[in-house]
Amino acid sequence: MSETYIVDALRTPVGRYTGSLAGIRADHLAAHVLNGLLQRNSSIAAEQIDDVIFGCVTQVGEQSANIARTALLSAGWPDSVPGLTIDRKCGSGEVAVHLAKGLISSGAADLVVAGGAENMSRVKMGGNREIYGEAFGWMIEQRFELTGQGEAAERLADKWQLSREDLDNFAVRSHLLAAKAAAAGYFDNEILPVPIKTLQDADAITEREELAADETIRPGSNVEKLATLKTSFREAGRLTAGNSSQISDGAALLLLASENACKEFNLKPRARVLACLTVGSDPTLMLTGPIAATRKVLAKAGLSIADIDLFEINEAFATVPLVWAKEMQVSHERLNVNGGAIALGHPLGASGARIMTSMLNELERRGGRYALQAICCAGGMGTATIIERL
């Protein structure tokens, strides 16, 4: 079994909903990152990539034609390179890396690009249901109460006794940490600026020439402002647009390689994928999957919570990392240290790779050894990955 190494990781800035990236198709954003990866790793030619694997959640319209394949062809890569698109909901971009690890570990591939892309300004979340009808049939409804993710987030707050103030405080923390990290240049190495005028559709109206930084971060966020927002899912609830992840646009990709490929192409690995998996969880409560996934991936790696230097738990809603931290007894000093999806956005299929990209760079900056990420997924699942810095 070959080790799987992360050679590089790159992402677009995250664009806010209907913001600077709204005029650019997701496959064109991803094509830009594909070529950016090759430019940063010039010893590799596109034809030497064995596979390209993308996560993408809303696969309708312009995101429907196997976006991994349309992106690599849009990038000018040779038609000999295959593409695969998967949907593991919010964990899709992370599971793309898992699949790449499987191909490399088995010897079926030596070089794989994995990650994801989603433009939620252009392809509406849940748009497939609007076109084709309700996703769930009576057979599953006989077994489970099927709630929306927002109601599931409220139920987490009920069960773990989290207040509106708890959630708003965590949301402010996310924005302030992300703003501090951006100002300090912590994201510079992972962000590939997007030439908006070059990539956007002819009928787009965005006048901005380039987006070089995440436009989702609100440095002036405070609890007083968040307290004025209406609740989103219950009239007397706690979840609002301010303490939930942001609908957004972006792409993120990682270059993964076998030991043989690293030697052949003179590549310097930055980390290895130590362990990865997905678990199923209660489809009604839905958002607790990261708890079970964390426990299982730690056991798989032979590590404990104390061994991990950094944790990234996707901020789908503020309840998710707060509940996870309570259950795992992890202090916030190691959790989402540069903010999360509340501040940095959640372009569904890209998020798992965006998180891994940011986590890798922060692990290197701190000189840590292990980092763990976990994501809750619609329908009741949890993904988890442990990487080891080299």
For each residue, the residues with C-beta under 8 A, 3 or more apart:
1: 105 106
2: 104 105 107 258 259 260
3: 105 258 259 272
4: 100 101 104 105 256 257 258 272 273
5: 256 257 258 259 262 267 269 270 271 272 273 390
6: 9 254 255 256 269 270 271 272 273 356 360 387
7: 41 255 256 257 262 267 268 269 270
8: 37 40 41 254 255 270
9: 6 190 252 253 254 255 270 353 356 357 360 361
10: 33 36 37 40 190 191 192 252 253 254 357
11: 14 33 115 190 191 192 250 251 252 253 350 353 354 357 358
12: 15 21 29 32 33 191 192 194 211 250 251 252
13: 21 191 193 194 211 212 213 214 215 250
14: 11 214 215 216 248 249 250 344 345 347 354
15: 12 19 20 21 22 121 211 215 216 248 249 250 345
16: 19 20 215 216 246 248 249 345
17: 22 120 121 246 247 248 249
18: 22 121
19: 15 16 22 121 215 248 249
20: 15 16 194 196 206 208 211 215
21: 12 13 15 24 29 119 121 194 196 211 249 250
22: 15 17 18 19 119 121 122 204 206 249
23: 196 200 201 204 205 206
24: 21 28 29 119 194 196 199 200 201 204 249
25: 28 29 62 119 122 201
26: 29 30 56 62 63 67 71 117 118 119 122 123 249 251
27: 30 31 62 63 67 70 71 74 117
28: 24 25 31 32 71 74 199
29: 12 21 24 25 26 32 33 117 119 194 199 249 250 251
30: 26 27 33 34 54 67 68 71 75 115 117 251 253
31: 27 28 34 35 71 72 74 75 76
32: 12 28 29 35 36 75 192 194 195 199 251
33: 10 11 12 29 30 36 37 115 192 251 252 253
34: 30 31 37 38 46 52 71 72 75 77 113 253
35: 31 32 38 39 75 76
36: 10 32 33 39 40 192
37: 8 10 33 34 40 41 113 253 255
38: 34 35 41 42 44 45 46
39: 35 36 42
40: 8 10 36 37
41: 7 8 37 38 44 255 265 267
42: 38 39
43: 265 266 267
44: 38 41 48 49 111 255 265 267
45: 38 48
46: 34 38 49 72 75 76 77 78 81
47: 77 78 80 81
48: 44 45 111 265
49: 44 46 52 77 81 111 112 113
50: 103 108 109 110 111 112
51: 81 82 83 84 100 103 109 112 113
52: 34 49 68 69 71 72 81 82 83 84 112 113 114
53: 68 83 84 85 86 96 99 100 112 113 114 115
54: 30 67 68 71 83 84 85 86 92 93 96 114 115 116 117 349
55: 85 86 87 88 91 92 93 94 95 96 115 116 348 349 350 352 353
56: 26 59 63 67 68 85 86 87 92 116 117 118 348 349
57: 87 89 90 92 118 125 348 349
58: 63 118 120 123 124 125 126 127 128 348
59: 56 63 64 67 85 87 128
60: 63 64 123 127 128 131
61: 64 122 123 127
62: 25 26 27 65 122 123
63: 26 27 56 58 59 60 67 117 118 119 123
64: 59 60 61 67
65: 62 69 70
66: 69 70 83 84 85
67: 26 27 30 54 56 59 63 64 70 71 83 85 117
68: 30 52 53 54 56 71 72 83 84 85
69: 52 65 66 72 73 82 83 84 85
70: 27 65 66 67 73 74 83
71: 26 27 28 30 31 34 52 54 67 68 74 75 83 117
72: 31 34 46 52 68 69 75 77 81 83
73: 69 70 76 77 79
74: 27 28 31 70 71
75: 30 31 32 34 35 46 71 72
76: 31 35 46 73
77: 34 46 47 49 72 73 81
78: 46 47 81
79: 73
80: 47
81: 46 47 49 51 52 72 77 78
82: 51 52 69
83: 51 52 53 54 66 67 68 69 70 71 72
84: 51 52 53 54 66 68 69 99
85: 53 54 55 56 59 66 67 68 69
86: 53 54 55 56 92 95 96 99
87: 55 56 57 59 92 349
88: 55 91 92 94 95 278 377 381 383
89: 57 92 348 377 378 379 381
90: 57 314 316 346 348 351 352 375 376 377 378
91: 55 88 94 95 278 352 375 376 377 381 382 383
92: 54 55 56 57 86 87 88 89 95 96 116 348 349 352
93: 54 55 96 97 115 116 252 349 350 351 352 353 354 355 356
94: 55 88 91 97 98 276 351 352 353 355 356 373 375 383 385
95: 55 86 88 91 92 98 99 278 352 383
96: 53 54 55 86 92 93 99 100 114 115 116 352 353
97: 93 94 100 101 114 115 254 256 273 276 352 353 356 385
98: 94 95 101 102 276 277 278 383 385
99: 53 84 86 95 96 102 103 114
100: 4 51 53 96 97 103 104 109 112 113 114 254 256
101: 4 97 98 104 105 256 273 276
102: 98 99 105 106
103: 50 51 99 100 106 108 109 112
104: 2 4 100 101 107 108 109 110 112 256 257 258
105: 1 2 3 4 101 102
106: 1 102 103
107: 2 104 258
108: 50 103 104
109: 50 51 100 103 104 112 258
110: 50 104 257 258 260 261 264
111: 44 48 49 50 255 256 257 258 261 265
112: 49 50 51 52 53 100 103 104 109 255 256 257
113: 34 37 49 51 52 53 100 253 254 255 256
114: 52 53 54 96 97 99 100 253 254 256 353
115: 11 30 33 53 54 55 93 96 97 251 252 253 254 350 352 353
116: 54 55 56 92 93 96 251 252 253 347 348 349 350 351 352 353
117: 26 27 29 30 54 56 63 67 71 250 251 252 347 349 350
118: 26 56 57 58 63 123 249 250 251 347 348 349 350
119: 21 22 24 25 26 29 63 122 123 249 250 347
120: 17 58 123 124 125 247 248 249 347 348
121: 15 17 18 19 21 22 247 249
122: 22 25 26 61 62 119 249
123: 26 58 60 61 62 63 118 119 120 127
124: 58 120 127 130
125: 57 58 120 247 348
126: 58 129 130
127: 58 60 61 123 124 130 131
128: 58 59 60 131 132 135
129: 126 132 133 134 135
130: 124 126 127
131: 60 127 128
132: 128 129
133: 129
134: 129 137
135: 128 129
136: 140 141 146
137: 134 140 141
138: 141 142
139: 142 143
140: 136 137 143 144 146
141: 136 137 138 144 146
142: 138 139
143: 139 140
144: 140 141 283 284
145: 284
146: 136 140 141 283 284
147: 151 152 155 284 286
148: 151 152 233
149: 152 153 286 287 316 317 378
150: 153 154 232 233 239 244 317
151: 147 148 154 155 233 234
152: 147 148 149 155 156 284 285 286 287
153: 149 150 156 157 233 239 244 287 316 317 319 320
154: 150 151 157 158 233 234 237 238 239 319
155: 147 151 152 158 159 284 285
156: 152 153 159 160 162 285 287 288 317 319 320 323
157: 153 154 160 161 162 163 167 237 238 239 319
158: 154 155 161
159: 155 156 285 323
160: 156 157 319 322 323 326
161: 157 158
162: 156 157 166 167 238 319 322 323
163: 157 166 167 238
164: 167 168 227 238
165: 168 169 223 227
166: 162 163 169 170 318 322
167: 157 162 163 164 170 171 238 239 240 243 317 318 319 322
168: 164 165 171 172 223 226 227 240 242 243 318
169: 165 166 172 173 223
170: 166 167 173 174 243 318 321 322 342
171: 167 168 174 175 221 226 242 243 318 342
172: 168 169 175 176 221 222 223 226
173: 169 170 176 177 332 339
174: 170 171 177 178 315 318 336 339 340 341 342 343 344
175: 171 172 178 179 217 218 219 221 339 342 343
176: 172 173 179 180 219 221 339
177: 173 174 180 181 336 337 338 339 343
178: 174 175 181 182 214 217 338 339 340 343 344
179: 175 176 182 183 217 218 219 339 343
180: 176 177 183 184 338
181: 177 178 184 186 187 338 339
182: 178 179 185 186 187 213 214 217
183: 179 180
184: 180 181
185: 182 188
186: 181 182 338 361 362 365
187: 181 182 190 191 213 214 338 358 361
188: 185 191
189: 361
190: 9 10 11 187 357 358 360 361
191: 10 11 12 13 187 188 212 213 214
192: 10 11 12 32 33 36
193: 13 210 211 212
194: 12 13 20 21 24 29 32 199 210 211 212
195: 32 198 199 209 210
196: 20 21 23 24 199 200 206 208 209 210 211
197: 200 206 208 209 210
198: 195
199: 24 28 29 32 194 195 196
200: 23 24 196 197 204 206
201: 23 24 25 204
202:
203:
204: 22 23 24 200 201
205: 23
206: 20 22 23 196 197 200
207:
208: 20 196 197 211
209: 195 196 197
210: 193 194 195 196 197
211: 12 13 15 20 21 193 194 196 208 215
212: 13 191 193 194
213: 13 182 187 191
214: 13 14 178 182 187 191 217 344 345
215: 13 14 15 16 19 20 211
216: 14 15 16 246 248 343 344 345
217: 175 178 179 182 214 339 343 344
218: 175 179 221 343
219: 175 176 179
220: 225
221: 171 172 175 176 218 225 226 242 343
222: 172 225 226
223: 165 168 169 172 226 227
224: 227 228
225: 220 221 222 228 229 242
226: 168 171 172 221 222 223 229 240 242 243
227: 164 165 168 223 224
228: 224 225
229: 225 226 240 241 242
230: 240
231: 234 235 236 237 238 239 240
232: 150 237 239 240 241 244
233: 148 150 151 153 154 237 239
234: 151 154 231 237 238 239
235: 231
236: 231
237: 154 157 231 232 233 234
238: 154 157 162 163 164 167 231 234 243
239: 150 153 154 157 167 231 232 233 234 243 244 317 318 319
240: 167 168 226 229 230 231 232 243 244
241: 229 232 244
242: 168 171 221 225 226 229 342
243: 167 168 170 171 226 238 239 240 317 318 342
244: 150 153 232 239 240 241 316 317 318 342
245: 314 315 316 317 340 341 342 345 346
246: 16 17 216 341 342 343 344 345 346
247: 17 120 121 125 345 346
248: 14 15 16 17 19 120 216 345 346 347
249: 14 15 16 17 19 21 22 24 26 29 118 119 120 121 122 345 347
250: 11 12 13 14 15 21 29 117 118 119 345 347 350 354
251: 11 12 26 29 30 32 33 115 116 117 118 347 350
252: 9 10 11 12 33 93 115 116 117 350 351 353 354 356 357
253: 9 10 11 30 33 34 37 113 114 115 116 353
254: 6 8 9 10 97 100 113 114 115 353 356 357
255: 6 7 8 9 37 41 44 111 112 113
256: 4 5 6 7 97 100 101 104 111 112 113 114 273
257: 4 5 7 104 110 111 112 261 262 265 267 269
258: 2 3 4 5 104 107 109 110 111 261 262
259: 2 3 5 262 263
260: 2 110 263 264
261: 110 111 257 258 264 265 267
262: 5 7 257 258 259 265 266 267 268 269
263: 259 260 266
264: 110 260 261
265: 41 43 44 48 111 257 261 262
266: 43 262 263
267: 5 7 41 43 44 257 261 262
268: 7 262
269: 5 6 7 257 262 272 390
270: 5 6 7 8 9 360 364 389 390
271: 5 6 360 363 387 388 389 390
272: 3 4 5 6 269 387 388 390
273: 4 5 6 97 101 256 276 385 386 387
274: 301 370 386 387 388
275: 297 300 301 385 386
276: 94 97 98 101 273 297 383 384 385 386
277: 98 293 296 297 300 383 384
278: 88 91 95 98 293 377 381 382 383 384
279: 289 292 293 296 381 382 384
280: 289 380 381
281: 285 286 288 289 291 292 380 381 382
282: 285 286 288 380
283: 144 146 286 379 380
284: 144 145 146 147 152 155 380
285: 152 155 156 159 281 282 288 380
286: 147 149 152 281 282 283 289 376 378 379 380
287: 149 152 153 156 290 316 317 319 320 323 376
288: 156 281 282 285 291 292 323 376 382
289: 279 280 281 286 292 293 374 375 376 377 380 381 382 383
290: 287 293 294 313 314 320 324 374 375 376 382 383 384
291: 281 288 294 295 323 324 327 328 382
292: 279 281 288 289 295 296 382
293: 277 278 279 289 290 296 297 374 382 383 384
294: 290 291 297 298 324 328 372 374 382 384
295: 291 292 298 299 328
296: 277 279 292 293 299 300 384
297: 275 276 277 293 294 300 301 372 374 384 385 386
298: 294 295 301 303 304 305 308 372 386
299: 295 296 302
300: 275 277 296 297
301: 274 275 297 298 386
302: 299
303: 298 307 308 370 386
304: 298 307
305: 298 308 328 329 330
306:
307: 303 304 369 370
308: 298 303 305 311 334 370 371 372 386
309: 334 363 366 368 369 370 371
310: 334 337 359 362 363 366 368 370 371 372
311: 308 330 334 335 336 371 372 373 374
312: 335 336 340 355 356 358 359 371 372 373 374
313: 290 320 321 324 325 335 336 340 373 374 375
314: 90 245 290 320 321 340 341 346 351 352 355 373 374 375 376
315: 174 245 318 320 321 336 340 341 342 343 346
316: 90 149 153 244 245 287 320 341 346 375 376
317: 149 150 153 156 167 239 243 244 245 287 320
318: 166 167 168 170 171 174 239 243 244 315 321 322 342
319: 153 154 156 157 160 162 167 239 287 322 323
320: 153 156 287 290 313 314 315 316 317 323 324 376
321: 170 313 314 315 318 324 325 335 336 340
322: 160 162 166 167 170 318 319 325 326
323: 156 159 160 162 287 288 291 319 320 326 327
324: 290 291 294 313 320 321 327 328 330 374
325: 313 321 322 328 329 330 331 332 335
326: 160 322 323 329
327: 291 323 324
328: 291 294 295 305 324 325
329: 305 325 326
330: 305 311 324 325 334 335
331: 325 334 335
332: 173 325 335 336
333: 337
334: 308 309 310 311 330 331 337
335: 311 312 313 321 325 330 331 332
336: 174 177 311 312 313 315 321 332 339 340
337: 177 310 333 334 362
338: 177 178 180 181 186 187 358 362
339: 173 174 175 176 177 178 179 181 217 336 342 343 344
340: 174 178 245 312 313 314 315 321 336 343 344 355
341: 174 245 246 314 315 316 344 345 346 351
342: 170 171 174 175 242 243 244 245 246 315 318 339
343: 174 175 177 178 179 216 217 218 221 246 315 339 340
344: 14 174 178 214 216 217 246 339 340 341 354 358
345: 14 15 16 214 216 245 246 247 248 249 250 341
346: 90 245 246 247 248 314 315 316 341 351
347: 14 116 117 118 119 120 248 249 250 251 350 351 354
348: 55 56 57 58 89 90 92 116 118 120 125 351
349: 54 55 56 57 87 92 93 116 117 118
350: 11 55 93 115 116 117 118 250 251 252 347 353 354
351: 90 93 94 116 252 314 341 346 347 348 354 355 375
352: 55 90 91 92 93 94 95 96 97 115 116 314 355 356 373 375 383
353: 9 11 55 93 94 96 97 114 115 116 252 253 254 350 356 357
354: 11 14 93 250 252 344 347 350 351 357 358
355: 93 94 312 314 340 351 352 358 359 373 375
356: 6 9 93 94 97 252 254 312 352 353 359 360 373 385 387
357: 9 10 11 190 252 254 353 354 360 361
358: 11 187 190 312 338 344 354 355 361 362
359: 310 312 355 356 362 363 371 373 387
360: 6 9 190 270 271 356 357 363 364 371 387 389
361: 9 186 187 189 190 357 358 364 365
362: 186 310 337 338 358 359 365 366 371
363: 271 309 310 359 360 366 368 369 370 371 387 389
364: 270 360 361 367 389
365: 186 361 362
366: 309 310 362 363
367: 364 389
368: 309 310 363 371 389
369: 307 309 363 388 389
370: 274 303 307 308 309 310 363 386 387 388 389
371: 308 309 310 311 312 359 360 362 363 368 386 387 389
372: 294 297 298 308 310 311 312 384 385 386
373: 94 311 312 313 314 352 355 356 359 384 385
374: 289 290 293 294 297 311 312 313 314 324 382 383 384 385
375: 90 91 94 289 290 313 314 316 351 352 355 382 383 384
376: 90 91 286 287 288 289 290 314 316 320 381 382
377: 88 89 90 91 278 289 380 381 382 383
378: 89 90 149 286 381
379: 89 283 286
380: 280 281 282 283 284 285 286 289 377
381: 88 89 91 278 279 280 281 289 376 377 378
382: 91 278 279 281 288 289 290 291 292 293 294 374 375 376 377
383: 88 91 94 95 98 276 277 278 289 290 293 352 374 375 377
384: 276 277 278 279 290 293 294 296 297 372 373 374 375
385: 94 97 98 273 275 276 297 356 372 373 374
386: 273 274 275 276 297 298 301 303 308 370 371 372
387: 6 271 272 273 274 356 359 360 363 370 371
388: 271 272 274 369 370
389: 270 271 360 363 364 367 368 369 370 371
390: 5 269 270 271 272
